[in-house]
Amino acid sequence: MDSIRIRGGKPLYGKIEISGAKNAALPLMVACLLTDETVTLSNLPHVADISTLTNLLYQHGVSAHLNGHENGNSNGRALSLTAKNITSTEAPYDIVRKMRAGALVLGPLLARVGKAKVSLPGGCAIGSRPMNLHLEGLEAMGATIEIEAGYMVAEAPNGLKGAEIRFDNVSVGATEDLLMAATLADGVTVLENAAREPEITDLVLLLRAMGAQIEGDGTERLVITGQPKLHGADYSVMPDRIETGTYAIAAAMVGGRIELTNTRADLISSVIEVMEAAGATIEITDDGLIVERDPATPIQGVDVLTHPYPGYPTDMQAQIMALMAISNGASMITETIFENRFMHVPELVRLGANINVHGRSAMVRGVPELVGAPVMATDLRASVSLVLAGLAASGETVISRVYHLDRGYERLEEKLAGCGADVERIQGE
């Protein structure tokens, strides 16, 4: 099992090109199930979750062809997906357990062929993310669904029908699933209290390019008029806002100057607001942003509350906690999305952080210095918070179980090393 070794304390100077967004790319890939024509996605990140989902799509009979540089920049790579014939409607446990996005095939399969058997999902162990909003919405659209031996077994032999659906709470996954299903449903579907994340808008734009009729993107009310058939399309995946925010925080943690390209500052407005309050200087450019902090300028403690978009993203909570761990003061970080997303705290404490968890809030009292130590990744975003802490720590930090990291970050060691970080991957036996 691979690990990453970091010798910290070096400021970062240079340029990092941001990859395409994993969280946007996954539902865009699933959307290929809605048509028998080819969907081609460019700016696709080369990360483990993309490979896992490609294997799942193979299971359904999708053919895939990768063009471009597998080891180069993501914007030079394009994946063509063709679901001409759906040969299987089963999404098996062995694949879906590896990531939650695999469950998104449920709605498209029901809409396209009228049946699906999809394993209950897995992914990072960051808390309960039930499928009830997906199932209730699809049932409102005319599907019958049973849970059998860990599988969601669904049928809609007469096709899905338009319906008015209001989510009890904001759910990105349920919004994506029902949005895709509604594009082929008979009639008009209205999704109220829908998620507003930029990844949802990216999915709307692809579906619209495929011939879907959708109104309200970027708002909490989506109106979808079902079409008899969708067609193929070429589409470029949006920049990864979580990767953008992560490298921005890296520059703030250790000082220096990093230019982030192939991205957009508006995608991380809430993160920028917190970082500027903490003492970072951020300049918006035509192709992204520049993040600077004089190492002699202390980081200030800032309170952070995670919230659905446009609030502060839960996927950036672990990273900002690493920054606050070396602040001049104290901060309260409150997690409102997932109830079990402080698993990185014990590992940060191993590096010398002073953090106390009280329910869904963590009190972080800044320390003058973190000190390198062996630590273990517990989930995707927790693993990168340990990388950030290791960059700032004195001495050597070794992070194990970095397969979590590989699910969502493309060429992380290479990108950081290119800016002066002393970081390397240690191959496992």
Secondary structure, 3 states (H helix, E strand, C coil): CCEEEEECCCCEEEEEECCECHHHHHHHHHHHHHCCCEEEEECCCCCHHHHHHHHHHHHCCCEEEEEECCCCCHHHEEEEEECCCCCCCEECHHHHCCCHHHHHHHHHHHHHHCEEEEECCCCCCCCCCCCHHHHHHHHHCCCEEEEECCEEEEECCCCCECCEEECCCCCHHHHHHHHHHHCCCECEEEEECCCCCHHHHHHHHHHHHCCCEEECCCCCEEEEECCCCCCCEEEECCECHHHHHHHHHHHHHHCEEEEEECCCHHHHHHHHHHHHHHCCEEEEECCEEEEEECCCCCCECCCEEECCCCCECHHHHHHHHHHHCCCECEEEEECCCCCCCCCCHHHHHHCCCEEEEECCEEEEECCCCCECCEEECCCHHHHHHHHHHHHHCECEEEEECCHHHHCCCCCHHHHHHCCCCEEEEECCC
